[in-house]
Amino acid sequence: MGIYWFIIFLGIVQGLTEFLPISSSGHLAFFQNLEFFKTQTAELEKHFTLLQFNVFLHFGTLIAVLVYWRKDILDLILGFFSSLKRKDYTEKRFKISMSVFWGTLPVLAVPFYKDFVEQSANSLYFIAFFFIVNGIFLSVTDLIIVKKNSERNSRNIEDLKIPSLLIIGLFQIIAVFPGISRSGSTIASGLIMKMKGEEAIRYSFFLSIPVLIAANLLELSHLSTMKVQLDYLILGMGSAFLAGMFSIRVLLWMGKKMIIYPFGFYTLLLGLWILIVYL
């Protein structure tokens, strides 16, 4: 496989797995650690660290979120500033905006353990372990907690109180480890907080925006020290964007059905398979 096809492949993997609850960082790290892709991975590392390249792939999926939810996002921004101007803090759009703030706040802790996250991404053992953790969490949440209380899942984003929002935010920062899904963690924790399936997914998308923007701004600040290969970036981000638009639709369908346990089984089996075959 040539380097360009490898980059397209990674972009598609990122786009599909960023929004489906199976961990994009885990899948990217897994493929980049395989001996089969050793040559292509080495070529990438001439121009970027793998973490930097993966962050730019995430930028492609960020664009997908902004494009797909553009009307909702613009409405929230306008509603937020309108509420501030009128000093009306009970308006729905203001509450949702503040919900995103509180859910994002715990992410400030991530830089304190960033080095360990990077080390984990270079170890198939850690990747497999976190895939298993992700699988168990999603499966238990869906089959035991949510299914038994599905009739009680009636809360909207604006109904959640600050402690519940912070808990969802804590699940989001755990998901920086490769193998644990950010969307899966936030959706599952939202369901535990009695949110409607569609609302939990919508909130998960809103939470992804400030996190992905911050990660990309951080890496953009390092561009001057990188041997940038623009065609690699454009190809990777473009394929991630297209795949991301597709997976958003799949995830929204999944939310209506409130089905997440198959994804939990998948990551659980994938983690076990990695342990058996590669370790």
Residue pairs with C-beta under 8 A, 6 or more apart in sequence:
1 9
1 37
1 40
2 40
3 40
3 43
3 44
3 232
4 231
4 235
6 37
6 40
6 44
7 44
7 232
7 235
7 236
7 239
8 235
8 236
8 239
9 31
10 28
10 31
10 32
10 53
10 57
10 236
10 239
11 57
11 60
11 235
11 236
11 237
11 238
11 239
11 240
11 243
12 239
12 240
12 242
12 243
13 24
13 27
13 28
13 31
13 243
14 24
14 27
14 28
14 54
14 57
14 58
14 60
14 61
14 236
14 240
14 243
14 244
15 60
15 61
15 64
15 239
15 240
15 241
15 242
15 243
15 244
15 245
15 246
15 247
16 243
16 244
16 246
16 247
17 23
17 24
17 26
17 27
17 28
17 181
17 247
18 24
18 58
18 61
18 182
18 183
18 208
18 240
18 244
18 247
19 61
19 183
19 205
19 244
19 247
19 248
19 250
19 251
20 181
20 183
20 247
20 250
20 251
20 263
21 134
21 138
21 181
21 183
21 184
21 185
21 187
21 188
21 260
21 263
21 264
22 134
22 181
22 184
22 263
22 266
22 267
23 130
23 131
23 134
23 175
23 178
23 179
23 180
23 181
23 182
23 184
23 267
24 57
24 58
24 61
24 181
24 182
25 54
25 121
25 176
25 177
25 178
25 179
26 127
26 130
26 131
26 134
26 178
26 179
26 180
26 181
26 267
28 50
28 54
28 57
28 178
29 50
29 54
29 120
29 121
29 122
29 127
29 178
29 179
30 124
30 127
30 178
30 274
31 37
32 41
32 44
32 50
33 41
33 122
33 123
33 124
33 127
41 50
44 50
44 53
44 232
46 227
47 53
47 226
47 227
47 228
47 229
47 232
48 56
48 226
48 228
48 229
48 232
50 121
51 118
51 121
52 219
52 222
52 226
53 232
53 233
53 236
55 215
55 216
55 218
55 219
56 216
56 219
56 233
56 236
56 237
57 236
57 237
57 240
58 212
58 215
58 216
58 240
59 212
59 216
59 237
59 240
60 236
60 237
60 238
60 239
60 240
60 241
60 244
61 212
61 240
61 241
61 244
62 208
62 209
62 212
62 213
62 216
63 237
63 241
63 244
64 240
64 241
64 244
64 245
64 248
65 205
65 208
65 209
65 212
65 244
65 248
66 73
66 209
67 245
68 245
68 248
69 205
69 206
72 202
73 206
73 209
75 93
76 93
76 96
76 97
76 100
76 206
77 97
78 93
79 91
79 92
79 93
79 94
79 96
79 97
80 93
80 94
80 97
82 91
82 93
83 89
83 91
83 93
83 94
84 94
88 94
89 95
92 158
95 157
95 158
96 157
96 158
96 206
99 157
99 158
99 160
99 165
99 203
99 206
100 203
100 206
100 207
100 209
100 210
102 162
102 165
102 166
102 169
103 165
103 166
103 168
103 169
103 172
103 186
103 203
103 207
104 169
104 172
104 207
104 210
104 211
105 166
105 169
106 166
106 169
106 170
106 172
106 173
107 169
107 172
107 173
107 210
107 211
107 214
109 173
110 117
110 173
110 176
117 176
117 177
117 178
119 126
120 126
120 127
120 130
120 177
120 178
121 127
121 178
124 274
124 278
124 279
125 275
125 279
126 177
126 178
126 179
127 178
127 179
127 271
127 274
128 179
128 270
128 271
128 272
128 274
128 275
128 278
128 279
129 179
129 271
130 177
130 178
130 179
130 180
130 271
131 179
131 267
131 268
131 270
131 271
131 274
132 179
132 267
132 268
132 271
132 272
133 179
133 180
133 271
134 179
134 180
134 181
134 184
134 185
134 264
134 267
134 268
134 271
135 264
135 265
135 266
135 267
135 268
135 269
135 270
135 271
136 264
136 268
137 180
137 184
137 185
137 188
137 264
138 181
138 184
138 188
138 260
138 261
138 263
138 264
138 267
139 261
139 264
139 265
139 268
140 264
141 188
141 189
141 191
141 192
141 260
141 264
142 188
142 191
142 258
142 259
142 260
142 261
142 264
143 261
145 191
145 192
146 153
146 191
146 192
146 258
149 194
150 258
152 194
153 191
153 194
153 195
153 196
153 197
153 258
154 194
154 196
155 193
155 194
155 195
155 196
155 199
156 195
156 196
156 199
157 195
157 199
157 202
157 203
157 206
159 195
160 168
160 193
160 195
164 193
167 189
167 193
168 186
168 189
168 190
168 193
168 203
168 207
169 207
171 185
171 186
171 188
171 189
172 182
172 185
172 186
172 207
172 211
174 180
174 185
175 181
175 182
175 184
175 185
175 186
176 182
179 267
179 271
181 263
181 267
182 204
182 208
182 211
183 201
183 204
183 208
183 251
184 260
184 263
184 264
186 200
186 203
186 204
186 207
187 200
187 201
187 204
187 255
187 260
188 260
190 199
190 200
190 203
190 204
191 197
191 200
191 258
191 260
195 203
197 254
197 255
197 256
197 257
197 258
198 252
198 255
198 256
200 255
201 251
201 252
201 254
201 255
205 248
254 260
